[in-house]
């Protein structure tokens, strides 16, 4: 974390470029991934209530944890699809309890189901290889 950053109050979060840290220097997105993007679990790890965490994150970056985590999951899923990881494995790694929840979330984010997203990504990868 940059030494030029001034920390906010006890439950404040600090943004350093694309990263978000708590007052002890823990990367919020790393904690989120470890806790399968569950807001309550991340808040607990930070020693905050869910409301305190939501407020601190919203003041720090202007977005609620659930939306931030949703965006991160979608980007991680897309990256793993591009790497050729099985869709069900991706869903499991990202903490979805059921594949159908993963499929619904990806369709809501990208506008197409994950199988179709996989086809689009693969066709772009193969096209760029030519």
JOGI-V306372 format. One record per backbone hydrogen bond with DSSP energy under -0.5 kcal/mol. NH is the residue of the N-H (numbers start at 1). CO is the residue of the C=O. If there is no record, write none. Layout:
BEGIN
[[NH CO] [NH CO]]
END
This chain:
BEGIN
[[5 2] [7 5] [12 9] [14 21] [16 19] [19 16] [21 14] [22 26] [25 22] [28 20] [28 26] [31 27] [32 28] [33 29] [34 30] [35 31] [36 33] [37 32] [38 35] [39 37] [42 38] [43 39] [44 40] [45 41] [46 42] [47 43] [47 44] [48 43] [53 49] [54 50] [55 51] [56 52] [57 53] [58 54] [59 55] [60 56] [61 57] [62 57] [62 58] [63 57] [68 64] [69 65] [70 66] [71 67] [72 68] [73 69] [74 70] [75 71] [76 72] [77 73] [78 74] [79 75] [80 76] [81 77] [82 78] [83 79] [84 81] [85 80] [90 86] [91 87] [92 88] [93 89] [94 90] [95 92] [96 91] [101 98] [102 98] [103 99] [104 100] [105 101] [106 102] [107 103] [108 104] [109 105] [110 106] [111 107] [117 113] [118 114] [119 115] [120 116] [121 117] [122 118] [123 119] [124 120] [125 121] [126 122] [127 123] [128 124] [129 125] [130 126] [130 127]]
END
